[in-house]
């Protein structure tokens, strides 16, 4: 093999090796940010009739008005874990790789929501931080004793401190936007936060998504850097997707 062919083969080998390293070790399987569109799609998929289901779903003639506005949503709603998650997003710089976004989520979330006419009067969300999972098991293991220190602080909690006035009782299929003000307890520290939220009523399920930025030092969190993780951003994002059904 002449020198030119050896050079070509060497370059091709490097390209193949680089592609393999990227695919198996560098590429990120982190999910995109929580969105109302994706949340509604998830709930809709779960409520659609199975293929081949011949059950007659034709509603009988209505004798009274049964819109959401007349019936209302008053009462307590509970989280459906199948379509609920909470988690974090934060930028990090990995050795020899560069900047990427770390995303960890869990569906081990307990939440309750209370409606009174067109207002949300109570909302509490409790997250089992020990079950957070990302696309890297090494990261998840490190967070048990460093950073979030989930072994020491196994739960995070948000409690609404101001009612959310939606202006009108949500109708089926309509979306709404609001701001939730409450106390966030994370890493053993409690601070008041505001979280923009979006929601919709889908097939009898109230779907809510929201996200807000938090500064690590506000919660006494020390970024767990090391040999493979060079830097972690000082500000991360907490995001939730909550699906509520009547309690």
Rosetta blueprint (number, residue, H / E / L):
1 X L
2 X L
3 X H
4 X H
5 X H
6 X H
7 X H
8 X H
9 X H
10 X H
11 X H
12 X H
13 X H
14 X H
15 X H
16 X H
17 X H
18 X H
19 X H
20 X H
21 X H
22 X H
23 X H
24 X H
25 X H
26 X H
27 X L
28 X L
29 X L
30 X L
31 X L
32 X L
33 X L
34 X L
35 X L
36 X H
37 X H
38 X H
39 X H
40 X H
41 X H
42 X H
43 X H
44 X H
45 X H
46 X H
47 X H
48 X L
49 X L
50 X L
51 X L
52 X L
53 X L
54 X L
55 X L
56 X L
57 X L
58 X L
59 X L
60 X L
61 X L
62 X L
63 X L
64 X L
65 X L
66 X L
67 X L
68 X H
69 X H
70 X H
71 X H
72 X L
73 X L
74 X L
75 X E
76 X E
77 X E
78 X E
79 X E
80 X L
81 X H
82 X H
83 X H
84 X L
85 X E
86 X E
87 X E
88 X E
89 X E
90 X E
91 X E
92 X E
93 X E
94 X E
95 X L
96 X L
97 X L
98 X E
99 X E
100 X E
101 X E
102 X E
103 X E
104 X E
105 X E
106 X E
107 X L
108 X L
109 X E
110 X E
111 X E
112 X E
113 X E
114 X E
115 X E
116 X E
117 X L
118 X L
119 X E
120 X E
121 X E
122 X E
123 X E
124 X E
125 X E
126 X E
127 X E
128 X E
129 X H
130 X H
131 X H
132 X L
133 X E
134 X L
135 X L
136 X L
137 X H
138 X H
139 X H
140 X H
141 X H
142 X H
143 X H
144 X H
145 X H
146 X L
147 X L
148 X L
149 X L
150 X L
151 X L
152 X L
153 X L
154 X L
155 X E
156 X E
157 X E
158 X E
159 X E
160 X E
161 X L
162 X L
163 X L
164 X E
165 X E
166 X L
167 X L
168 X L
169 X L
170 X L
171 X L
172 X E
173 X L
174 X L
175 X E
176 X E
177 X E
178 X E
179 X E
180 X E
181 X E
182 X E
183 X E
184 X E
185 X E
186 X E
187 X L
188 X L
189 X E
190 X E
191 X E
192 X E
193 X E
194 X E
195 X E
196 X E
197 X E
198 X E
199 X E
200 X E
201 X E
202 X E
203 X L
204 X L
205 X E
206 X E
207 X E
208 X E
209 X E
210 X E
211 X E
212 X E
213 X E
214 X E
215 X E
216 X H
217 X H
218 X H
219 X H
220 X L
221 X L
222 X L
223 X L
224 X L
225 X L
226 X L
227 X L
228 X L
229 X E
230 X E
231 X E
232 X E
233 X L
234 X L
235 X E
236 X E
237 X E
238 X E
239 X E
240 X E
241 X E
242 X E
243 X E
244 X E
245 X E
246 X E
247 X L
